Amino acid sequence: MTNPQEVRHILVIEDQKSRRIISLKDETYSIGRDPNCAIVLYDRQVSRHHATLVQVADLEDSDRYFYRVVDGDSQGKRSTNGISVNGKRCLSHDLKHGDLIWFGNKSKASYHIISTASELYLLKAGEQAERPKPPIANFSRDTQSDDIDAKKTIALSHPSELVHQKDLARLSSLAEFSPNPIIEIDFQGKINYLNPSASVKFPDLQERQLEHPILKDILTQSQYREGTSLIREVRVDREIFEQHIHYLIDNKVIRSYIFDVTKYKKLEVGFKNSEERYKFIVQRASEGIFVVDAQTKQIIEANPAYCNLLGYPPEELSNLTLYDIVSGDRETLEGELQQIGSDRPHFVAESEHRRKDGSFVSVEANISRTDNYDNKEIFCFAVRDISERKKSQEMLRYQAFHDALTNLPNRTQFTKQLAAAIERAKQQEQLMAVMFLDLDSFKNVNDTLGHSIGDRLLQNFSQRLESCVREGDIIARWGGDEFTVLLPKIRSADDTVRLAQRIFDVLKKPFEIDKHQLNIKTSIGIAVYPQDGQDAETLLKNADAALYRTKDLGRNHYQFYNPNMTSEASLIVKLETLLYQALERKEFYLHYQPQVQLATGEVTGMEALLRWQHPELGVVSPAKFIPLAEKTDLMIHIGKWAIETACEQNLAWQRAGLPPIPISVNLSARELKQPNLAEVVARIVDKTGLDPQWLELEITEVRLRENLEVAQTTLRDLQNLGVRIALEDFGTGFSSLGYLKQFAFRTLKIDRAFIRDLRGNPQERGIISAAIALGRGFNLRVVAVGVETQQQLDLLRSLQCEQVQGYWFGRPLPKDEATQLLIGAVHPEYKPV
């Protein structure tokens, strides 16, 4: 057998400058194009500090070692173009004889372990070997100097650990750079994610799926409930792994963190063999091992791995006791040690061990006891650093209870904290409150400016919200644009009013995002314990009901809960259910309201208005059921029915010999968003046989503004079909004149708000006169809506308004009465004046 002293480690470098041979002897080498690197590569594609070589002891032979190549420098910073070994890209690799390393695309090196001068001669091939410059830092195992940081030696084996220490929140970096496999599957067993380590360690995982030992039985190990996790050992061929499985209900995934414990298991076997093998393994194990006197708790000895873990030289560590190292209560530690005996030969516990610099490291210790150690009774601790696992678990716990966008507590966390606050309030007999907040018009921001702007708005809003609350108050993102605030202790309801006012005040200043100035308001609902509910579910439900009452009353304000809101909320839920049945049961019908020519009393048009007659509830107000229907796709089906029914009725009037007049139907926002609306209308007029020119579709300014991009195409297609388009509620929007220029409307309907307040003063007359003049200027039919008094009628006539609609001439009529109206049974008010 070759003596260890004869073995030589050689690196043959080939770059743009030359081919050269380097003899490796030192513990670490820096490689890159920086002149200060121990091994300089002459290649512009190579990073300044491209890779690092580290000498690693061979566990199976104490007199041998090998080299590990690591991508990047000793601080964990990776290279630009990476490294590959034998054609495979990697972050680190334990080198074997003959391995070929590529640094980028042009520079390479081959690694050789030779034992004779003749082998070296063959490698040289006529070239002279050159020794590299001394490494920048000397990571010696035997000595320490002022410029050596022992932690960096450890970090070289796990570069992802340094990245993780810089930013706990960068979970994606943790997964991608982790040297340990991470696997994620959904509840059906489909693999969602494998990190690079998992792909390399288990290359047949995708092929074998749930039949692979790592995933076998994983779906049946535990019931799916929040926080469920388990640890199991899995054997794959000759390797043994410890698998930490987490069942994440919110995300509907099962995530596994897998650690190779093969060496640890071999170590356990080694303990059972002989004292000589024990000494051999202890000194060279990567896990930390130390021995403690069972009586005095004095540390007797420790292996290098444990000394390095804590930053102590062996002689200093042996002067300490177990209590100096292990944090926590002494009595608890003593209790754990006393559990170890013949019935329980070893004990596994997690704890924190104190480093020399005062910091703590999380470890898992397998503690055993024996009385056959130099005739002493001792405790043997085999520990491994679980800091990375702990940090992963902490991140998982944080993500399970916090919103990823705003970092606020999420719904689950808020509900738990609310339940705890209610218990405290009961015990202390004090008041507390819950507030529900909703951003007004947030959907418009998402629809017009995009979700990226919307997300940043939510982040900025949450920050302003945090600036308003008191210490001890809790804010959570409930979902979407809804937030909740928990006030665990208040003196009176006035405390919630003061908080609401602070929130309104901070929202007066516009949000500035990407040069957009966004004026955002909020609506607030408030429920107070105990009068508005004595459990979490009731308080949240009632605060939500108060929020929706605020929105119904005009938004940008707050409302306290009162019991009447619950009955109204129950009615709304019932109406939503009944709406789905109403269309099938033909409970909807239309009423028709005439539009009249002032000068002649002639009926110039009819507006079809939707009505609902329920067998138990009776006639349901359109103001209640239409907003509910517009929240769902049911409105599309109801709207289609209304258009078809109106077309059939208009055609029936024409076939009865009545003069043709346009019949108008309102378009909802959801209908306007249909990309195929023009096709739907075309099929309706084709089916009913109505000439498209006698169908008029009405759209409000608000709906037009909210769906402007879609409306441009849809309205153009409808006009090409021959259908008339009317602009309803004219004057209430922001760009009325612009819409008249942009779209070819046939009818302009002046909003009833202007008519209702019309009393004859110059300002009011001027607004109506301007609207009428605009209509004439664009050659539009102008209809004043909401005429209910003789005074309004006289003023409109004086302003030369030609057509009107309103209760003064008649309420919306059933089809039979509307038919009689058209054939001559006209009310006296319809006669010319």
Helices and strands as residue ranges (DSSP letters): G 4-6, E 8-14, E 19-24, E 28-32, E 39-40, E 51-57, E 65-71, E 83-85, E 88-90, E 92-94, E 100-103, E 107-114, H 117-124, H 150-155, H 159-166, H 171-177, E 182-186, E 191-194, H 196-201, H 205-208, G 209-211, E 229-236, E 239-248, E 253-260, H 262-271, H 275-284, E 288-293, E 299-302, H 304-310, H 314-317, H 322-325, H 330-338, E 346-354, E 360-373, E 376-385, H 387-401, H 411-428, E 431-439, H 442-449, H 451-468, E 474-479, E 482-490, H 494-506, E 511-513, E 516-518, E 522-529, H 536-552, E 558-560, H 563-584, E 588-597, E 603-614, E 618-620, H 622-629, H 634-655, E 663-666, H 669-672, H 677-688, G 692-694, E 695-700, H 701-706, H 708-721, E 724-730, H 736-742, E 747-750, H 752-756, H 762-777, E 781-785, H 790-798, E 803-805, H 815-823, G 828-830
